């Protein structure tokens, strides 16, 4: 939109994820470069993982 500037163009939402976590059971797994967290299934319960950045809960 004209007049609306993007913040951090091309940077995503807050920087790179350090790990992926399960929203159901809480298991945290190390992030694999180039693989979105939501395409990884939890090894404990099979739920799709979500992006997890240390310090953000």
C-alpha positions as CSV (number, residue, x, y, z in Angstrom):
1,X,0.0,0.0,0.0
2,X,1.4,3.4,-0.8
3,X,2.4,5.4,2.3
4,X,2.7,2.3,4.5
5,X,6.3,1.2,5.0
6,X,7.2,-2.4,6.1
7,X,9.2,-2.8,9.2
8,X,12.2,-5.0,8.8
9,X,11.6,-6.0,5.1
10,X,12.6,-9.5,4.4
11,X,13.4,-10.3,8.0
12,X,10.4,-12.4,9.0
13,X,8.8,-12.1,12.4
14,X,11.5,-11.3,14.9
15,X,14.5,-13.1,13.7
16,X,15.5,-16.7,13.3
17,X,14.0,-19.4,15.4
18,X,16.4,-21.1,17.7
19,X,14.2,-24.1,18.3
20,X,10.8,-25.5,17.7
21,X,8.4,-26.5,20.5
22,X,5.3,-28.6,20.8
23,X,2.2,-26.5,21.8
24,X,0.6,-29.7,23.2
25,X,3.3,-31.5,25.3
26,X,5.9,-28.7,25.5
27,X,8.8,-30.7,24.1
28,X,11.5,-28.4,22.6
29,X,13.7,-29.5,19.7
30,X,16.6,-27.8,18.0
31,X,15.6,-25.8,14.8
32,X,16.9,-27.3,11.5
33,X,18.0,-24.7,9.0
34,X,15.7,-24.4,6.0
35,X,12.9,-26.5,7.6
36,X,9.9,-24.7,8.9
37,X,8.9,-25.7,12.4
38,X,5.3,-26.4,11.4
39,X,6.4,-29.1,9.0
40,X,8.1,-31.1,11.8
41,X,6.0,-33.4,14.0
42,X,6.7,-33.8,17.7
43,X,8.6,-37.0,18.4
44,X,6.6,-37.4,21.7
45,X,3.0,-36.9,20.6
46,X,2.9,-36.2,16.8
47,X,1.6,-32.6,17.0
48,X,3.0,-30.1,14.5
49,X,5.7,-28.0,16.2
50,X,5.7,-24.2,16.4
51,X,8.5,-21.6,16.3
52,X,10.1,-21.0,19.6
53,X,12.7,-18.2,20.3
54,X,14.4,-18.3,23.7
55,X,13.1,-15.6,26.0
56,X,9.7,-15.5,24.3
57,X,6.9,-17.6,25.9
